[in-house]
């Protein structure tokens, strides 16, 4: 079935058990959100470094801290 694109209302929802939930996808999403929020390259790079400074759980905690107002992470 093909349907017309529907406008999304509310926050972005990311299923951490799906393909958008892997570490590389989350870092890519974080980079894109940082650019949309007009962060400079230094701030985005500092965020990437902090996200990579621990395990996966640390990465999602940093992501949630920075973007929790815009993104809902589901397990």
CHARMM-style PDB file with segment names, atoms N, HN, CA, C and O in Angstrom:
ATOM      1  N   UNK     1       0.841  -1.169   0.000  1.00  0.00      PROA
ATOM      2  CA  UNK     1       0.000   0.000   0.000  1.00  0.00      PROA
ATOM      3  C   UNK     1       0.897   1.247   0.000  1.00  0.00      PROA
ATOM      4  O   UNK     1       1.887   1.322   0.727  1.00  0.00      PROA
ATOM      5  N   UNK     2       0.530   2.190  -0.813  1.00  0.00      PROA
ATOM      6  HN  UNK     2      -0.275   2.129  -1.404  1.00  0.00      PROA
ATOM      7  CA  UNK     2       1.228   3.476  -0.855  1.00  0.00      PROA
ATOM      8  C   UNK     2       0.259   4.520  -0.328  1.00  0.00      PROA
ATOM      9  O   UNK     2      -0.912   4.546  -0.708  1.00  0.00      PROA
ATOM     10  N   UNK     3       0.754   5.375   0.543  1.00  0.00      PROA
ATOM     11  HN  UNK     3       1.705   5.354   0.852  1.00  0.00      PROA
ATOM     12  CA  UNK     3      -0.112   6.416   1.089  1.00  0.00      PROA
ATOM     13  C   UNK     3       0.635   7.742   1.096  1.00  0.00      PROA
ATOM     14  O   UNK     3       1.860   7.786   0.979  1.00  0.00      PROA
ATOM     15  N   UNK     4      -0.113   8.796   1.233  1.00  0.00      PROA
ATOM     16  HN  UNK     4      -1.108   8.760   1.328  1.00  0.00      PROA
ATOM     17  CA  UNK     4       0.470  10.129   1.304  1.00  0.00      PROA
ATOM     18  C   UNK     4       1.223  10.287   2.614  1.00  0.00      PROA
ATOM     19  O   UNK     4       0.845   9.716   3.637  1.00  0.00      PROA
ATOM     20  N   UNK     5       2.285  11.063   2.567  1.00  0.00      PROA
ATOM     21  HN  UNK     5       2.591  11.526   1.735  1.00  0.00      PROA
ATOM     22  CA  UNK     5       3.055  11.348   3.761  1.00  0.00      PROA
ATOM     23  C   UNK     5       2.188  12.075   4.773  1.00  0.00      PROA
ATOM     24  O   UNK     5       1.452  12.998   4.424  1.00  0.00      PROA
ATOM     25  N   UNK     6       2.278  11.661   6.015  1.00  0.00      PROA
ATOM     26  HN  UNK     6       2.876  10.912   6.298  1.00  0.00      PROA
ATOM     27  CA  UNK     6       1.491  12.293   7.059  1.00  0.00      PROA
ATOM     28  C   UNK     6       2.421  13.105   7.952  1.00  0.00      PROA
ATOM     29  O   UNK     6       3.538  12.686   8.255  1.00  0.00      PROA
ATOM     30  N   UNK     7       1.939  14.270   8.365  1.00  0.00      PROA
ATOM     31  HN  UNK     7       1.032  14.610   8.118  1.00  0.00      PROA
ATOM     32  CA  UNK     7       2.739  15.101   9.248  1.00  0.00      PROA
ATOM     33  C   UNK     7       2.759  14.489  10.632  1.00  0.00      PROA
ATOM     34  O   UNK     7       1.740  14.032  11.149  1.00  0.00      PROA
ATOM     35  N   UNK     8       3.929  14.491  11.213  1.00  0.00      PROA
ATOM     36  HN  UNK     8       4.757  14.861  10.793  1.00  0.00      PROA
ATOM     37  CA  UNK     8       4.106  13.951  12.546  1.00  0.00      PROA
ATOM     38  C   UNK     8       3.964  15.064  13.562  1.00  0.00      PROA
ATOM     39  O   UNK     8       4.481  16.164  13.369  1.00  0.00      PROA
ATOM     40  N   UNK     9       3.277  14.782  14.620  1.00  0.00      PROA
ATOM     41  HN  UNK     9       2.857  13.888  14.777  1.00  0.00      PROA
ATOM     42  CA  UNK     9       3.151  15.744  15.697  1.00  0.00      PROA
ATOM     43  C   UNK     9       3.824  15.173  16.924  1.00  0.00      PROA
ATOM     44  O   UNK     9       3.809  13.961  17.141  1.00  0.00      PROA
ATOM     45  N   UNK    10       4.410  16.033  17.720  1.00  0.00      PROA
ATOM     46  HN  UNK    10       4.422  17.018  17.544  1.00  0.00      PROA
ATOM     47  CA  UNK    10       5.044  15.581  18.946  1.00  0.00      PROA
ATOM     48  C   UNK    10       6.497  15.216  18.736  1.00  0.00      PROA
ATOM     49  O   UNK    10       7.079  15.493  17.687  1.00  0.00      PROA
ATOM     50  N   UNK    11       7.073  14.592  19.746  1.00  0.00      PROA
ATOM     51  HN  UNK    11       6.601  14.367  20.598  1.00  0.00      PROA
ATOM     52  CA  UNK    11       8.504  14.287  19.691  1.00  0.00      PROA
ATOM     53  C   UNK    11       8.822  13.132  18.738  1.00  0.00      PROA
ATOM     54  O   UNK    11       7.942  12.361  18.353  1.00  0.00      PROA
ATOM     55  N   UNK    12      10.076  13.034  18.376  1.00  0.00      PROA
ATOM     56  HN  UNK    12      10.790  13.660  18.689  1.00  0.00      PROA
ATOM     57  CA  UNK    12      10.590  11.925  17.584  1.00  0.00      PROA
ATOM     58  C   UNK    12      10.656  10.714  18.510  1.00  0.00      PROA
ATOM     59  O   UNK    12      11.043  10.851  19.671  1.00  0.00      PROA
ATOM     60  N   UNK    13      10.290   9.544  18.023  1.00  0.00      PROA
ATOM     61  HN  UNK    13       9.976   9.433  17.080  1.00  0.00      PROA
ATOM     62  CA  UNK    13      10.368   8.316  18.812  1.00  0.00      PROA
ATOM     63  C   UNK    13      11.376   7.384  18.147  1.00  0.00      PROA
ATOM     64  O   UNK    13      11.273   7.095  16.954  1.00  0.00      PROA
ATOM     65  N   UNK    14      12.355   6.915  18.928  1.00  0.00      PROA
ATOM     66  HN  UNK    14      12.438   7.149  19.897  1.00  0.00      PROA
ATOM     67  CA  UNK    14      13.370   5.990  18.423  1.00  0.00      PROA
ATOM     68  C   UNK    14      13.271   4.691  19.200  1.00  0.00      PROA
ATOM     69  O   UNK    14      13.359   4.680  20.428  1.00  0.00      PROA
ATOM     70  N   UNK    15      13.086   3.600  18.479  1.00  0.00      PROA
ATOM     71  HN  UNK    15      13.014   3.609  17.482  1.00  0.00      PROA
ATOM     72  CA  UNK    15      13.052   2.265  19.070  1.00  0.00      PROA
ATOM     73  C   UNK    15      14.491   1.779  19.194  1.00  0.00      PROA
ATOM     74  O   UNK    15      15.145   1.508  18.187  1.00  0.00      PROA
ATOM     75  N   UNK    16      14.984   1.667  20.422  1.00  0.00      PROA
ATOM     76  HN  UNK    16      14.452   1.887  21.240  1.00  0.00      PROA
ATOM     77  CA  UNK    16      16.369   1.269  20.639  1.00  0.00      PROA
ATOM     78  C   UNK    16      16.635  -0.174  20.225  1.00  0.00      PROA
ATOM     79  O   UNK    16      17.792  -0.559  20.060  1.00  0.00      PROA
ATOM     80  N   UNK    17      15.586  -0.979  20.052  1.00  0.00      PROA
ATOM     81  HN  UNK    17      14.646  -0.666  20.186  1.00  0.00      PROA
ATOM     82  CA  UNK    17      15.771  -2.359  19.615  1.00  0.00      PROA
ATOM     83  C   UNK    17      15.757  -2.486  18.097  1.00  0.00      PROA
ATOM     84  O   UNK    17      16.006  -3.566  17.560  1.00  0.00      PROA
ATOM     85  N   UNK    18      15.469  -1.393  17.407  1.00  0.00      PROA
ATOM     86  HN  UNK    18      15.267  -0.516  17.843  1.00  0.00      PROA
ATOM     87  CA  UNK    18      15.431  -1.401  15.947  1.00  0.00      PROA
ATOM     88  C   UNK    18      16.711  -0.843  15.353  1.00  0.00      PROA
ATOM     89  O   UNK    18      17.665  -0.552  16.074  1.00  0.00      PROA
ATOM     90  N   UNK    19      16.729  -0.695  14.031  1.00  0.00      PROA
ATOM     91  HN  UNK    19      15.954  -0.931  13.445  1.00  0.00      PROA
ATOM     92  CA  UNK    19      17.940  -0.239  13.349  1.00  0.00      PROA
ATOM     93  C   UNK    19      18.369   1.179  13.731  1.00  0.00      PROA
ATOM     94  O   UNK    19      19.555   1.497  13.639  1.00  0.00      PROA
ATOM     95  N   UNK    20      17.451   2.028  14.151  1.00  0.00      PROA
ATOM     96  HN  UNK    20      16.488   1.770  14.225  1.00  0.00      PROA
ATOM     97  CA  UNK    20      17.817   3.382  14.562  1.00  0.00      PROA
ATOM     98  C   UNK    20      18.368   3.422  15.978  1.00  0.00      PROA
ATOM     99  O   UNK    20      18.797   4.475  16.449  1.00  0.00      PROA
ATOM    100  N   UNK    21      18.359   2.282  16.657  1.00  0.00      PROA
ATOM    101  HN  UNK    21      18.011   1.427  16.274  1.00  0.00      PROA
ATOM    102  CA  UNK    21      18.820   2.238  18.034  1.00  0.00      PROA
ATOM    103  C   UNK    21      20.267   1.847  18.205  1.00  0.00      PROA
ATOM    104  O   UNK    21      20.763   1.822  19.332  1.00  0.00      PROA
ATOM    105  N   UNK    22      20.966   1.538  17.119  1.00  0.00      PROA
ATOM    106  HN  UNK    22      20.563   1.558  16.204  1.00  0.00      PROA
ATOM    107  CA  UNK    22      22.372   1.186  17.293  1.00  0.00      PROA
ATOM    108  C   UNK    22      23.205   2.457  17.515  1.00  0.00      PROA
ATOM    109  O   UNK    22      22.767   3.561  17.193  1.00  0.00      PROA
ATOM    110  N   UNK    23      24.390   2.284  18.061  1.00  0.00      PROA
ATOM    111  HN  UNK    23      24.745   1.387  18.322  1.00  0.00      PROA
ATOM    112  CA  UNK    23      25.216   3.415  18.474  1.00  0.00      PROA
ATOM    113  C   UNK    23      25.525   4.361  17.312  1.00  0.00      PROA
ATOM    114  O   UNK    23      25.462   5.580  17.473  1.00  0.00      PROA
ATOM    115  N   UNK    24      25.854   3.813  16.154  1.00  0.00      PROA
ATOM    116  HN  UNK    24      25.905   2.823  16.023  1.00  0.00      PROA
ATOM    117  CA  UNK    24      26.203   4.660  15.009  1.00  0.00      PROA
ATOM    118  C   UNK    24      25.004   5.482  14.539  1.00  0.00      PROA
ATOM    119  O   UNK    24      25.147   6.653  14.186  1.00  0.00      PROA
ATOM    120  N   UNK    25      23.831   4.866  14.536  1.00  0.00      PROA
ATOM    121  HN  UNK    25      23.715   3.915  14.823  1.00  0.00      PROA
ATOM    122  CA  UNK    25      22.626   5.588  14.124  1.00  0.00      PROA
ATOM    123  C   UNK    25      22.315   6.706  15.119  1.00  0.00      PROA
ATOM    124  O   UNK    25      21.958   7.815  14.720  1.00  0.00      PROA
ATOM    125  N   UNK    26      22.449   6.416  16.412  1.00  0.00      PROA
ATOM    126  HN  UNK    26      22.739   5.515  16.737  1.00  0.00      PROA
ATOM    127  CA  UNK    26      22.178   7.446  17.422  1.00  0.00      PROA
ATOM    128  C   UNK    26      23.163   8.607  17.317  1.00  0.00      PROA
ATOM    129  O   UNK    26      22.784   9.766  17.489  1.00  0.00      PROA
ATOM    130  N   UNK    27      24.424   8.294  17.035  1.00  0.00      PROA
ATOM    131  HN  UNK    27      24.732   7.353  16.896  1.00  0.00      PROA
ATOM    132  CA  UNK    27      25.399   9.381  16.873  1.00  0.00      PROA
ATOM    133  C   UNK    27      25.098  10.216  15.637  1.00  0.00      PROA
ATOM    134  O   UNK    27      25.280  11.433  15.649  1.00  0.00      PROA
ATOM    135  N   UNK    28      24.642   9.572  14.576  1.00  0.00      PROA
ATOM    136  HN  UNK    28      24.495   8.583  14.566  1.00  0.00      PROA
ATOM    137  CA  UNK    28      24.256  10.296  13.369  1.00  0.00      PROA
ATOM    138  C   UNK    28      23.043  11.189  13.627  1.00  0.00      PROA
ATOM    139  O   UNK    28      23.007  12.342  13.196  1.00  0.00      PROA
ATOM    140  N   UNK    29      22.060  10.651  14.327  1.00  0.00      PROA
ATOM    141  HN  UNK    29      22.089   9.715  14.677  1.00  0.00      PROA
ATOM    142  CA  UNK    29      20.869  11.438  14.666  1.00  0.00      PROA
ATOM    143  C   UNK    29      21.264  12.615  15.553  1.00  0.00      PROA
ATOM    144  O   UNK    29      20.769  13.727  15.368  1.00  0.00      PROA
ATOM    145  N   UNK    30      22.157  12.373  16.519  1.00  0.00      PROA
ATOM    146  HN  UNK    30      22.559  11.470  16.670  1.00  0.00      PROA
ATOM    147  CA  UNK    30      22.614  13.440  17.412  1.00  0.00      PROA
ATOM    148  C   UNK    30      23.333  14.540  16.633  1.00  0.00      PROA
ATOM    149  O   UNK    30      23.141  15.725  16.904  1.00  0.00      PROA
ATOM    150  N   UNK    31      24.148  14.150  15.680  1.00  0.00      PROA
ATOM    151  HN  UNK    31      24.305  13.187  15.460  1.00  0.00      PROA
ATOM    152  CA  UNK    31      24.850  15.134  14.841  1.00  0.00      PROA
ATOM    153  C   UNK    31      23.848  15.972  14.063  1.00  0.00      PROA
ATOM    154  O   UNK    31      23.968  17.196  14.011  1.00  0.00      PROA
ATOM    155  N   UNK    32      22.856  15.316  13.455  1.00  0.00      PROA
ATOM    156  HN  UNK    32      22.759  14.322  13.498  1.00  0.00      PROA
ATOM    157  CA  UNK    32      21.845  16.040  12.681  1.00  0.00      PROA
ATOM    158  C   UNK    32      21.018  16.972  13.566  1.00  0.00      PROA
ATOM    159  O   UNK    32      20.729  18.103  13.177  1.00  0.00      PROA
ATOM    160  N   UNK    33      20.642  16.503  14.742  1.00  0.00      PROA
ATOM    161  HN  UNK    33      20.877  15.584  15.058  1.00  0.00      PROA
ATOM    162  CA  UNK    33      19.876  17.364  15.653  1.00  0.00      PROA
ATOM    163  C   UNK    33      20.719  18.551  16.118  1.00  0.00      PROA
ATOM    164  O   UNK    33      20.221  19.673  16.212  1.00  0.00      PROA
ATOM    165  N   UNK    34      21.982  18.304  16.403  1.00  0.00      PROA
ATOM    166  HN  UNK    34      22.386  17.392  16.327  1.00  0.00      PROA
ATOM    167  CA  UNK    34      22.867  19.399  16.794  1.00  0.00      PROA
ATOM    168  C   UNK    34      22.956  20.468  15.709  1.00  0.00      PROA
ATOM    169  O   UNK    34      22.937  21.664  16.000  1.00  0.00      PROA
ATOM    170  N   UNK    35      23.052  20.026  14.464  1.00  0.00      PROA
ATOM    171  HN  UNK    35      23.067  19.054  14.228  1.00  0.00      PROA
ATOM    172  CA  UNK    35      23.093  20.986  13.353  1.00  0.00      PROA
ATOM    173  C   UNK    35      21.778  21.749  13.238  1.00  0.00      PROA
ATOM    174  O   UNK    35      21.775  22.954  12.988  1.00  0.00      PROA
ATOM    175  N   UNK    36      20.661  21.046  13.420  1.00  0.00      PROA
ATOM    176  HN  UNK    36      20.663  20.066  13.623  1.00  0.00      PROA
ATOM    177  CA  UNK    36      19.358  21.714  13.359  1.00  0.00      PROA
ATOM    178  C   UNK    36      19.204  22.728  14.489  1.00  0.00      PROA
ATOM    179  O   UNK    36      18.513  23.736  14.339  1.00  0.00      PROA
ATOM    180  N   UNK    37      19.848  22.455  15.611  1.00  0.00      PROA
ATOM    181  HN  UNK    37      20.409  21.636  15.733  1.00  0.00      PROA
ATOM    182  CA  UNK    37      19.812  23.389  16.742  1.00  0.00      PROA
ATOM    183  C   UNK    37      20.888  24.464  16.623  1.00  0.00      PROA
ATOM    184  O   UNK    37      21.080  25.277  17.527  1.00  0.00      PROA
ATOM    185  N   UNK    38      21.591  24.450  15.476  1.00  0.00      PROA
ATOM    186  HN  UNK    38      21.435  23.790  14.741  1.00  0.00      PROA
ATOM    187  CA  UNK    38      22.627  25.436  15.148  1.00  0.00      PROA
ATOM    188  C   UNK    38      23.814  25.400  16.109  1.00  0.00      PROA
ATOM    189  O   UNK    38      24.397  26.432  16.439  1.00  0.00      PROA
ATOM    190  N   UNK    39      24.160  24.182  16.554  1.00  0.00      PROA
ATOM    191  HN  UNK    39      23.687  23.343  16.286  1.00  0.00      PROA
ATOM    192  CA  UNK    39      25.367  24.014  17.351  1.00  0.00      PROA
ATOM    193  C   UNK    39      26.564  24.154  16.419  1.00  0.00      PROA
ATOM    194  O   UNK    39      26.489  23.786  15.247  1.00  0.00      PROA
ATOM    195  N   UNK    40      27.670  24.688  16.938  1.00  0.00      PROA
ATOM    196  HN  UNK    40      27.732  24.987  17.890  1.00  0.00      PROA
ATOM    197  CA  UNK    40      28.877  24.750  16.118  1.00  0.00      PROA
ATOM    198  C   UNK    40      29.556  23.376  16.102  1.00  0.00      PROA
ATOM    199  O   UNK    40      29.209  22.483  16.876  1.00  0.00      PROA
ATOM    200  N   UNK    41      30.534  23.232  15.200  1.00  0.00      PROA
ATOM    201  HN  UNK    41      30.816  23.957  14.572  1.00  0.00      PROA
ATOM    202  CA  UNK    41      31.194  21.938  15.022  1.00  0.00      PROA
ATOM    203  C   UNK    41      31.901  21.472  16.288  1.00  0.00      PROA
ATOM    204  O   UNK    41      31.952  20.275  16.571  1.00  0.00      PROA
ATOM    205  N   UNK    42      32.438  22.403  17.037  1.00  0.00      PROA
ATOM    206  HN  UNK    42      32.397  23.375  16.807  1.00  0.00      PROA
ATOM    207  CA  UNK    42      33.145  22.047  18.262  1.00  0.00      PROA
ATOM    208  C   UNK    42      32.184  21.409  19.259  1.00  0.00      PROA
ATOM    209  O   UNK    42      32.505  20.386  19.865  1.00  0.00      PROA
ATOM    210  N   UNK    43      31.025  21.998  19.429  1.00  0.00      PROA
ATOM    211  HN  UNK    43      30.764  22.828  18.937  1.00  0.00      PROA
ATOM    212  CA  UNK    43      30.048  21.443  20.380  1.00  0.00      PROA
ATOM    213  C   UNK    43      29.578  20.068  19.937  1.00  0.00      PROA
ATOM    214  O   UNK    43      29.442  19.163  20.760  1.00  0.00      PROA
ATOM    215  N   UNK    44      29.328  19.904  18.649  1.00  0.00      PROA
ATOM    216  HN  UNK    44      29.438  20.639  17.980  1.00  0.00      PROA
ATOM    217  CA  UNK    44      28.895  18.599  18.136  1.00  0.00      PROA
ATOM    218  C   UNK    44      30.000  17.567  18.364  1.00  0.00      PROA
ATOM    219  O   UNK    44      29.721  16.443  18.782  1.00  0.00      PROA
ATOM    220  N   UNK    45      31.252  17.941  18.093  1.00  0.00      PROA
ATOM    221  HN  UNK    45      31.479  18.854  17.754  1.00  0.00      PROA
ATOM    222  CA  UNK    45      32.359  17.004  18.276  1.00  0.00      PROA
ATOM    223  C   UNK    45      32.548  16.651  19.747  1.00  0.00      PROA
ATOM    224  O   UNK    45      32.839  15.501  20.075  1.00  0.00      PROA
ATOM    225  N   UNK    46      32.386  17.621  20.626  1.00  0.00      PROA
ATOM    226  HN  UNK    46      32.149  18.555  20.360  1.00  0.00      PROA
ATOM    227  CA  UNK    46      32.476  17.337  22.064  1.00  0.00      PROA
ATOM    228  C   UNK    46      31.392  16.350  22.483  1.00  0.00      PROA
ATOM    229  O   UNK    46      31.642  15.459  23.295  1.00  0.00      PROA
ATOM    230  N   UNK    47      30.191  16.505  21.934  1.00  0.00      PROA
ATOM    231  HN  UNK    47      29.988  17.228  21.274  1.00  0.00      PROA
ATOM    232  CA  UNK    47      29.110  15.576  22.236  1.00  0.00      PROA
ATOM    233  C   UNK    47      29.453  14.178  21.735  1.00  0.00      PROA
ATOM    234  O   UNK    47      29.251  13.197  22.451  1.00  0.00      PROA
ATOM    235  N   UNK    48      29.973  14.077  20.506  1.00  0.00      PROA
ATOM    236  HN  UNK    48      30.138  14.873  19.924  1.00  0.00      PROA
ATOM    237  CA  UNK    48      30.354  12.770  19.967  1.00  0.00      PROA
ATOM    238  C   UNK    48      31.413  12.115  20.853  1.00  0.00      PROA
ATOM    239  O   UNK    48      31.330  10.921  21.140  1.00  0.00      PROA
ATOM    240  N   UNK    49      32.405  12.890  21.285  1.00  0.00      PROA
ATOM    241  HN  UNK    49      32.472  13.860  21.052  1.00  0.00      PROA
ATOM    242  CA  UNK    49      33.453  12.352  22.147  1.00  0.00      PROA
ATOM    243  C   UNK    49      32.874  11.852  23.465  1.00  0.00      PROA
ATOM    244  O   UNK    49      33.259  10.790  23.954  1.00  0.00      PROA
ATOM    245  N   UNK    50      31.952  12.617  24.038  1.00  0.00      PROA
ATOM    246  HN  UNK    50      31.640  13.481  23.641  1.00  0.00      PROA
ATOM    247  CA  UNK    50      31.341  12.205  25.293  1.00  0.00      PROA
ATOM    248  C   UNK    50      30.488  10.946  25.100  1.00  0.00      PROA
ATOM    249  O   UNK    50      30.491  10.057  25.952  1.00  0.00      PROA
ATOM    250  N   UNK    51      29.766  10.871  23.992  1.00  0.00      PROA
ATOM    251  HN  UNK    51      29.764  11.593  23.299  1.00  0.00      PROA
ATOM    252  CA  UNK    51      28.944   9.694  23.730  1.00  0.00      PROA
ATOM    253  C   UNK    51      29.817   8.445  23.580  1.00  0.00      PROA
ATOM    254  O   UNK    51      29.418   7.360  24.003  1.00  0.00      PROA
ATOM    255  N   UNK    52      31.001   8.589  22.982  1.00  0.00      PROA
ATOM    256  HN  UNK    52      31.325   9.470  22.638  1.00  0.00      PROA
ATOM    257  CA  UNK    52      31.887   7.448  22.753  1.00  0.00      PROA
ATOM    258  C   UNK    52      32.782   7.146  23.952  1.00  0.00      PROA
ATOM    259  O   UNK    52      33.572   6.203  23.911  1.00  0.00      PROA
ATOM    260  N   UNK    53      32.670   7.927  25.004  1.00  0.00      PROA
ATOM    261  HN  UNK    53      32.029   8.694  25.038  1.00  0.00      PROA
ATOM    262  CA  UNK    53      33.558   7.799  26.154  1.00  0.00      PROA
ATOM    263  C   UNK    53      33.119   6.716  27.130  1.00  0.00      PROA
ATOM    264  O   UNK    53      33.673   6.618  28.226  1.00  0.00      PROA
ATOM    265  N   UNK    54      32.159   5.919  26.765  1.00  0.00      PROA
ATOM    266  HN  UNK    54      31.710   5.998  25.876  1.00  0.00      PROA
ATOM    267  CA  UNK    54      31.685   4.857  27.649  1.00  0.00      PROA
ATOM    268  C   UNK    54      31.023   3.757  26.843  1.00  0.00      PROA
ATOM    269  O   UNK    54      31.236   3.634  25.637  1.00  0.00      PROA
ATOM    270  N   UNK    55      30.223   2.966  27.524  1.00  0.00      PROA
ATOM    271  HN  UNK    55      30.050   3.066  28.504  1.00  0.00      PROA
ATOM    272  CA  UNK    55      29.520   1.884  26.862  1.00  0.00      PROA
ATOM    273  C   UNK    55      28.217   2.396  26.231  1.00  0.00      PROA
ATOM    274  O   UNK    55      27.927   3.592  26.244  1.00  0.00      PROA
ATOM    275  N   UNK    56      27.447   1.455  25.681  1.00  0.00      PROA
ATOM    276  HN  UNK    56      27.682   0.484  25.670  1.00  0.00      PROA
ATOM    277  CA  UNK    56      26.207   1.823  24.996  1.00  0.00      PROA
ATOM    278  C   UNK    56      25.236   2.512  25.942  1.00  0.00      PROA
ATOM    279  O   UNK    56      24.570   3.473  25.557  1.00  0.00      PROA
ATOM    280  N   UNK    57      25.150   2.031  27.172  1.00  0.00      PROA
ATOM    281  HN  UNK    57      25.690   1.250  27.485  1.00  0.00      PROA
ATOM    282  CA  UNK    57      24.238   2.635  28.141  1.00  0.00      PROA
ATOM    283  C   UNK    57      24.616   4.101  28.396  1.00  0.00      PROA
ATOM    284  O   UNK    57      23.744   4.963  28.507  1.00  0.00      PROA
ATOM    285  N   UNK    58      25.915   4.369  28.487  1.00  0.00      PROA
ATOM    286  HN  UNK    58      26.622   3.668  28.397  1.00  0.00      PROA
ATOM    287  CA  UNK    58      26.388   5.745  28.660  1.00  0.00      PROA
ATOM    288  C   UNK    58      25.989   6.595  27.455  1.00  0.00      PROA
ATOM    289  O   UNK    58      25.542   7.732  27.606  1.00  0.00      PROA
ATOM    290  N   UNK    59      26.156   6.031  26.261  1.00  0.00      PROA
ATOM    291  HN  UNK    59      26.519   5.107  26.139  1.00  0.00      PROA
ATOM    292  CA  UNK    59      25.821   6.751  25.030  1.00  0.00      PROA
ATOM    293  C   UNK    59      24.354   7.174  25.037  1.00  0.00      PROA
ATOM    294  O   UNK    59      24.041   8.322  24.722  1.00  0.00      PROA
ATOM    295  N   UNK    60      23.454   6.258  25.393  1.00  0.00      PROA
ATOM    296  HN  UNK    60      23.708   5.325  25.649  1.00  0.00      PROA
ATOM    297  CA  UNK    60      22.035   6.638  25.353  1.00  0.00      PROA
ATOM    298  C   UNK    60      21.683   7.602  26.486  1.00  0.00      PROA
ATOM    299  O   UNK    60      20.762   8.406  26.341  1.00  0.00      PROA
ATOM    300  N   UNK    61      22.392   7.537  27.600  1.00  0.00      PROA
ATOM    301  HN  UNK    61      23.140   6.884  27.717  1.00  0.00      PROA
ATOM    302  CA  UNK    61      22.153   8.498  28.678  1.00  0.00      PROA
ATOM    303  C   UNK    61      22.560   9.906  28.252  1.00  0.00      PROA
ATOM    304  O   UNK    61      21.847  10.870  28.530  1.00  0.00      PROA
ATOM    305  N   UNK    62      23.698  10.027  27.584  1.00  0.00      PROA
ATOM    306  HN  UNK    62      24.277   9.244  27.358  1.00  0.00      PROA
ATOM    307  CA  UNK    62      24.148  11.330  27.077  1.00  0.00      PROA
ATOM    308  C   UNK    62      23.174  11.838  26.015  1.00  0.00      PROA
ATOM    309  O   UNK    62      22.802  13.011  26.016  1.00  0.00      PROA
ATOM    310  N   UNK    63      22.766  10.955  25.118  1.00  0.00      PROA
ATOM    311  HN  UNK    63      23.069  10.002  25.118  1.00  0.00      PROA
ATOM    312  CA  UNK    63      21.805  11.329  24.080  1.00  0.00      PROA
ATOM    313  C   UNK    63      20.518  11.852  24.715  1.00  0.00      PROA
ATOM    314  O   UNK    63      19.998  12.894  24.316  1.00  0.00      PROA
ATOM    315  N   UNK    64      20.014  11.124  25.699  1.00  0.00      PROA
ATOM    316  HN  UNK    64      20.436  10.277  26.023  1.00  0.00      PROA
ATOM    317  CA  UNK    64      18.770  11.520  26.354  1.00  0.00      PROA
ATOM    318  C   UNK    64      18.930  12.840  27.098  1.00  0.00      PROA
ATOM    319  O   UNK    64      18.018  13.668  27.094  1.00  0.00      PROA
ATOM    320  N   UNK    65      20.055  13.039  27.723  1.00  0.00      PROA
ATOM    321  HN  UNK    65      20.796  12.367  27.726  1.00  0.00      PROA
ATOM    322  CA  UNK    65      20.291  14.295  28.435  1.00  0.00      PROA
ATOM    323  C   UNK    65      20.241  15.492  27.479  1.00  0.00      PROA
ATOM    324  O   UNK    65      19.667  16.531  27.803  1.00  0.00      PROA
ATOM    325  N   UNK    66      20.839  15.336  26.317  1.00  0.00      PROA
ATOM    326  HN  UNK    66      21.306  14.491  26.054  1.00  0.00      PROA
ATOM    327  CA  UNK    66      20.934  16.448  25.364  1.00  0.00      PROA
ATOM    328  C   UNK    66      19.668  16.642  24.538  1.00  0.00      PROA
ATOM    329  O   UNK    66      19.312  17.773  24.209  1.00  0.00      PROA
ATOM    330  N   UNK    67      18.984  15.546  24.199  1.00  0.00      PROA
ATOM    331  HN  UNK    67      19.274  14.627  24.466  1.00  0.00      PROA
ATOM    332  CA  UNK    67      17.873  15.638  23.253  1.00  0.00      PROA
ATOM    333  C   UNK    67      16.560  15.096  23.796  1.00  0.00      PROA
ATOM    334  O   UNK    67      15.604  14.925  23.040  1.00  0.00      PROA
ATOM    335  N   UNK    68      16.500  14.826  25.085  1.00  0.00      PROA
ATOM    336  HN  UNK    68      17.277  14.965  25.699  1.00  0.00      PROA
ATOM    337  CA  UNK    68      15.307  14.266  25.692  1.00  0.00      PROA
ATOM    338  C   UNK    68      14.056  15.110  25.534  1.00  0.00      PROA
ATOM    339  O   UNK    68      12.942  14.591  25.607  1.00  0.00      PROA
ATOM    340  N   UNK    69      14.230  16.413  25.318  1.00  0.00      PROA
ATOM    341  HN  UNK    69      15.135  16.835  25.258  1.00  0.00      PROA
ATOM    342  CA  UNK    69      13.079  17.286  25.112  1.00  0.00      PROA
ATOM    343  C   UNK    69      12.461  17.112  23.721  1.00  0.00      PROA
ATOM    344  O   UNK    69      11.320  17.506  23.481  1.00  0.00      PROA
ATOM    345  N   UNK    70      13.249  16.505  22.798  1.00  0.00      PROA
ATOM    346  HN  UNK    70      14.176  16.185  22.993  1.00  0.00      PROA
ATOM    347  CA  UNK    70      12.790  16.366  21.409  1.00  0.00      PROA
ATOM    348  C   UNK    70      12.593  14.919  20.988  1.00  0.00      PROA
ATOM    349  O   UNK    70      11.887  14.639  20.020  1.00  0.00      PROA
ATOM    350  N   UNK    71      13.224  13.989  21.722  1.00  0.00      PROA
ATOM    351  HN  UNK    71      13.799  14.216  22.509  1.00  0.00      PROA
ATOM    352  CA  UNK    71      13.272  12.596  21.291  1.00  0.00      PROA
ATOM    353  C   UNK    71      12.878  11.686  22.449  1.00  0.00      PROA
ATOM    354  O   UNK    71      13.322  11.880  23.580  1.00  0.00      PROA
ATOM    355  N   UNK    72      12.044  10.696  22.159  1.00  0.00      PROA
ATOM    356  HN  UNK    72      11.683  10.539  21.239  1.00  0.00      PROA
ATOM    357  CA  UNK    72      11.699   9.663  23.130  1.00  0.00      PROA
ATOM    358  C   UNK    72      12.422   8.392  22.702  1.00  0.00      PROA
ATOM    359  O   UNK    72      12.287   7.941  21.564  1.00  0.00      PROA
ATOM    360  N   UNK    73      13.191   7.819  23.626  1.00  0.00      PROA
ATOM    361  HN  UNK    73      13.301   8.185  24.550  1.00  0.00      PROA
ATOM    362  CA  UNK    73      13.877   6.554  23.361  1.00  0.00      PROA
ATOM    363  C   UNK    73      13.065   5.438  23.982  1.00  0.00      PROA
ATOM    364  O   UNK    73      12.724   5.487  25.164  1.00  0.00      PROA
ATOM    365  N   UNK    74      12.753   4.427  23.175  1.00  0.00      PROA
ATOM    366  HN  UNK    74      13.030   4.387  22.215  1.00  0.00      PROA
ATOM    367  CA  UNK    74      11.978   3.280  23.660  1.00  0.00      PROA
ATOM    368  C   UNK    74      12.870   2.049  23.654  1.00  0.00      PROA
ATOM    369  O   UNK    74      13.633   1.820  22.715  1.00  0.00      PROA
ATOM    370  N   UNK    75      12.761   1.251  24.731  1.00  0.00      PROA
ATOM    371  HN  UNK    75      12.142   1.437  25.494  1.00  0.00      PROA
ATOM    372  CA  UNK    75      13.530  -0.005  24.812  1.00  0.00      PROA
ATOM    373  C   UNK    75      12.687  -1.155  24.325  1.00  0.00      PROA
ATOM    374  OT1 UNK    75      13.148  -2.296  24.312  1.00  0.00      PROA
TER     375      UNK     75
END
